[in-house]
Amino acid sequence: RFRAVTRNCACLLSIILQGDNTMNLASPAPRVSGAAATMAKDAGAVTVEPAVPKKAPLADPASKVGPAVPFDDPAKHAPHKMDEIPRGDQLTVETLRGTSGSDFEAYAAVVRGVAEKNFLQKCMPCIFDERDFVAFGEVLRFVIVKGSNCFVFGGETDASPLYSIPLEELLPKMEDRENPEGTSLTISPSFNNISKDDISTVLLKYPSGRIAYQFTFNTKEDSTVAERFFSLVGGTKTGGKETASVAYAKVIARDKEKCQPEDPNQCVAK
């Protein structure tokens, strides 16, 4: 009996000593009811209305307008860098035309002015040489005028001009084939050393009256080509607005002027 009492006391003491740890235990989870889901409501069948046909759209036709005309030379809005500007030995016809085109271009027989005849040649033509002549194809060149300068090429596809001619100080004159100048050349003469009917010559003279150049055109396919060149050269002294491409051509022309054929009258006052 003593042992039983002792065992009960030991158990009671153990319970008392563990009382603080028992108070820190979590309380058991409460009981909950089972999960339940509500059924979705029936939305009924889906209906789609048919597309309503529409009339084809009508648009008014665009009104006609005139062709676009540039206000100024477009080249001036895209200036070249100095290292991109072609030199005189790299200047093609296409480059000269630029974006604004040329003022004139055509094939022509181009001849430098011949030396003035001396006193004896003028007084006794029967003794001295008669009027000189040359074949049209022998001196045929491609000429293009840009501003107040005429560029002379051997052909339209050449890489650079042979030389350039400043036109501002030269005076044009249409030559009379029946009564030609005494110091001009007859190009491809026919009977009696007179130029053919389908050839017209424009003389470019110094203010003194001496011939600087003569341009002979074949008018068989273009009857106005000589007259257009004559009018253009006569108008180069009227001035006017200078576009960027014309100014550029003028710079190149200064260098190519030095390549002109020798002037037999250079020692004579012009």
C-alpha positions as CSV (number, residue, x, y, z in Angstrom):
1,R,0.0,0.0,0.0
2,F,2.8,2.3,0.8
3,R,4.2,1.6,-2.7
4,A,0.9,2.5,-4.4
5,V,0.7,5.8,-2.5
6,T,4.3,6.6,-3.4
7,R,3.6,5.8,-7.1
8,N,0.5,8.1,-7.2
9,C,2.4,10.9,-5.5
10,A,5.2,10.6,-8.2
11,C,2.7,10.8,-11.0
12,L,1.0,13.8,-9.5
13,L,4.3,15.6,-9.1
14,S,5.2,14.8,-12.7
15,I,1.9,16.3,-13.9
16,I,2.5,19.5,-11.8
17,L,6.0,19.9,-13.3
18,Q,4.7,19.6,-16.9
19,G,1.8,22.0,-16.5
20,D,3.6,24.9,-18.3
21,N,4.4,22.9,-21.4
22,T,0.8,21.7,-21.7
23,M,-0.5,25.2,-21.9
24,N,1.5,26.0,-25.1
25,L,-0.2,23.4,-27.2
26,A,-2.4,24.6,-30.1
27,S,-6.1,24.1,-29.8
28,P,-7.6,21.5,-32.1
29,A,-9.1,22.7,-35.4
30,P,-12.9,23.3,-35.4
31,R,-15.1,20.9,-37.4
32,V,-16.3,22.3,-40.8
33,S,-19.0,21.2,-43.1
34,G,-18.3,19.5,-46.4
35,A,-17.6,21.6,-49.6
36,A,-20.5,22.3,-51.9
37,A,-20.8,24.0,-55.4
38,T,-23.7,25.9,-56.9
39,M,-24.8,24.9,-60.4
40,A,-24.4,27.5,-63.1
41,K,-27.5,29.0,-64.6
42,D,-28.5,28.1,-68.1
43,A,-27.9,31.1,-70.4
44,G,-29.8,29.6,-73.3
45,A,-28.7,29.1,-76.9
46,V,-26.4,31.7,-78.5
47,T,-27.9,33.6,-81.5
48,V,-25.9,35.6,-84.1
49,E,-27.6,38.2,-86.4
50,P,-26.8,37.8,-90.1
51,A,-24.5,40.6,-91.6
52,V,-26.5,43.3,-93.3
53,P,-25.2,43.9,-96.9
54,K,-23.9,47.4,-97.6
55,K,-23.6,49.4,-100.9
56,A,-20.1,49.6,-102.5
57,P,-18.3,52.9,-101.5
58,L,-18.3,55.6,-104.1
59,A,-15.3,57.9,-104.6
60,D,-15.1,61.0,-106.8
61,P,-12.4,60.8,-109.4
62,A,-9.3,62.8,-108.7
63,S,-9.2,66.2,-110.4
64,K,-6.6,66.7,-113.1
65,V,-3.6,68.9,-112.2
66,G,-0.8,70.3,-114.2
67,P,2.7,68.7,-114.3
68,A,5.0,69.4,-111.3
69,V,7.4,72.2,-112.1
70,P,10.4,72.7,-109.8
71,F,10.6,76.1,-108.3
72,D,14.4,76.2,-108.4
73,D,17.3,73.9,-109.3
74,P,17.0,70.9,-107.0
75,A,20.8,70.4,-107.1
76,K,21.3,73.4,-104.7
77,H,19.4,71.6,-102.0
78,A,21.9,68.7,-102.1
79,P,25.3,70.3,-102.5
80,H,28.3,68.2,-103.3
81,K,31.2,67.7,-101.0
82,M,34.4,69.1,-102.4
83,D,36.0,65.7,-102.7
84,E,32.9,64.4,-104.6
85,I,32.8,67.1,-107.3
86,P,34.1,65.6,-110.6
87,R,37.1,67.3,-112.1
88,G,37.3,68.6,-115.6
89,D,38.8,65.3,-116.8
90,Q,35.9,63.4,-115.2
91,L,33.0,65.6,-116.5
92,T,30.6,63.6,-118.7
93,V,27.6,65.0,-120.7
94,E,25.3,63.3,-118.2
95,T,27.0,65.1,-115.3
96,L,26.7,68.4,-117.0
97,R,23.0,68.0,-117.7
98,G,22.5,67.5,-113.9
99,T,18.9,67.6,-112.7
100,S,17.9,70.7,-114.7
101,G,19.2,69.6,-118.1
102,S,21.2,71.6,-120.6
103,D,20.4,74.8,-122.4
104,F,21.4,73.3,-125.8
105,E,23.1,70.2,-127.1
106,A,23.7,68.8,-130.6
107,Y,26.3,67.5,-132.9
108,A,28.1,70.2,-134.9
109,A,31.3,70.7,-137.0
110,V,33.3,73.0,-134.8
111,V,36.3,74.9,-136.2
112,R,38.6,77.5,-134.6
113,G,38.7,80.8,-136.4
114,V,41.3,80.9,-139.2
115,A,44.0,83.6,-139.5
116,E,43.0,86.9,-141.0
117,K,44.2,87.3,-144.6
118,N,47.0,89.7,-145.3
119,F,46.8,92.6,-147.7
120,L,48.1,90.6,-150.8
121,Q,45.7,87.7,-150.1
122,K,42.8,90.1,-150.1
123,C,43.9,92.1,-153.2
124,M,45.0,89.1,-155.3
125,P,42.9,86.1,-154.4
126,C,43.4,84.5,-157.8
127,I,47.1,84.1,-157.1
128,F,46.9,82.9,-153.5
129,D,45.0,79.9,-152.1
130,E,41.3,79.8,-152.8
131,R,38.7,79.4,-150.0
132,D,39.6,76.6,-147.6
133,F,37.2,73.8,-146.9
134,V,37.0,70.7,-144.6
135,A,34.8,67.6,-144.4
136,F,31.9,67.7,-142.0
137,G,32.8,64.4,-140.3
138,E,36.4,65.4,-139.9
139,V,35.6,68.1,-137.4
140,L,32.3,66.7,-136.0
141,R,31.9,67.3,-132.3
142,F,29.2,67.0,-129.6
143,V,28.5,70.4,-128.0
144,I,26.5,71.2,-124.9
145,V,25.7,74.6,-123.6
146,K,25.2,75.2,-119.9
147,G,24.7,78.8,-118.8
148,S,27.2,81.0,-120.6
149,N,29.7,78.2,-121.4
150,C,29.8,75.8,-124.4
151,F,31.5,72.4,-123.7
152,V,32.9,70.6,-126.7
153,F,33.1,66.8,-126.6
154,G,34.6,64.4,-129.1
155,G,31.3,62.4,-128.7
156,E,28.3,62.3,-126.5
157,T,29.6,59.3,-124.4
158,D,33.1,60.8,-123.8
159,A,34.4,60.9,-120.2
160,S,35.3,64.5,-120.4
161,P,35.1,67.6,-122.7
162,L,37.9,68.5,-125.1
163,Y,37.6,72.1,-124.1
164,S,35.1,74.8,-123.2
165,I,34.2,78.1,-124.9
166,P,33.0,81.2,-122.8
167,L,30.2,82.7,-124.8
168,E,29.5,85.9,-123.0
169,E,31.8,88.1,-125.1
170,L,31.2,86.4,-128.4
171,L,28.7,87.7,-131.0
172,P,26.8,85.2,-133.1
173,K,26.1,85.6,-136.8
174,M,24.3,83.4,-139.3
175,E,26.5,82.9,-142.3
176,D,25.1,83.4,-145.8
177,R,26.1,80.3,-147.7
178,E,25.8,82.2,-151.0
179,N,28.1,85.0,-149.7
180,P,30.3,83.5,-146.9
181,E,32.8,85.3,-144.8
182,G,36.2,85.6,-146.3
183,T,38.0,83.9,-143.4
184,S,35.5,81.1,-142.6
185,L,35.8,77.6,-143.8
186,T,33.5,75.8,-146.2
187,I,32.2,72.6,-144.6
188,S,31.6,69.7,-147.0
189,P,31.3,71.9,-150.1
190,S,29.2,71.1,-153.1
191,F,29.5,72.7,-156.5
192,N,31.6,75.9,-156.8
193,N,32.9,75.4,-153.2
194,I,29.6,76.3,-151.6
195,S,28.1,74.6,-148.6
196,K,25.3,72.1,-149.2
197,D,21.7,73.2,-148.7
198,D,21.2,71.1,-145.6
199,I,24.1,72.7,-143.8
200,S,23.9,76.0,-141.7
201,T,26.8,77.8,-140.1
202,V,26.8,80.1,-137.1
203,L,29.9,82.2,-136.7
204,L,31.0,83.3,-133.2
205,K,32.9,86.6,-133.5
206,Y,34.9,88.8,-131.2
207,P,33.7,92.4,-130.8
208,S,36.3,93.4,-133.3
209,G,34.6,91.3,-136.0
210,R,37.2,88.5,-136.2
211,I,36.0,84.9,-136.1
212,A,36.6,83.0,-132.9
213,Y,34.7,79.8,-133.8
214,Q,32.3,78.6,-136.4
215,F,29.7,76.0,-135.7
216,T,28.2,74.2,-138.7
217,F,25.0,72.1,-138.2
218,N,23.3,69.5,-140.3
219,T,19.8,70.8,-140.6
220,K,18.4,67.8,-142.6
221,E,16.8,66.2,-139.5
222,D,16.4,69.3,-137.4
223,S,15.8,72.5,-139.4
224,T,15.9,74.8,-136.4
225,V,19.1,73.6,-134.7
226,A,21.3,76.4,-136.1
227,E,18.7,79.1,-135.3
228,R,18.3,77.8,-131.7
229,F,22.0,77.9,-131.2
230,F,22.2,81.4,-132.7
231,S,19.4,82.7,-130.4
232,L,20.9,81.0,-127.3
233,V,24.4,82.5,-127.8
234,G,22.8,85.9,-128.4
235,G,20.9,85.7,-125.1
236,T,23.8,84.6,-122.9
237,K,24.6,88.3,-122.2
238,T,21.1,89.1,-120.8
239,G,22.0,87.8,-117.3
240,G,19.3,86.2,-115.1
241,K,19.1,83.9,-112.2
242,E,22.0,81.4,-111.9
243,T,21.2,78.0,-110.6
244,A,23.6,75.9,-108.6
245,S,24.3,73.5,-111.5
246,V,25.1,76.5,-113.8
247,A,27.5,77.9,-111.2
248,Y,29.1,74.5,-110.9
249,A,29.5,74.3,-114.7
250,K,31.1,77.7,-114.7
251,V,33.8,76.6,-112.3
252,I,34.7,73.6,-114.4
253,A,34.6,75.7,-117.6
254,R,37.4,78.0,-116.3
255,D,39.7,75.0,-116.2
256,K,38.7,73.6,-119.6
257,E,39.1,77.0,-121.3
258,K,42.8,76.5,-121.2
259,C,42.5,73.5,-123.5
260,Q,41.0,75.4,-126.4
261,P,42.8,75.1,-129.8
262,E,45.3,77.8,-130.4
263,D,43.8,81.0,-131.7
264,P,45.6,82.1,-134.9
265,N,44.4,85.7,-134.1
266,Q,45.5,85.8,-130.5
267,C,48.1,88.4,-131.2
268,V,45.5,90.6,-132.9
269,A,43.3,92.8,-130.8
270,K,39.9,91.1,-130.3
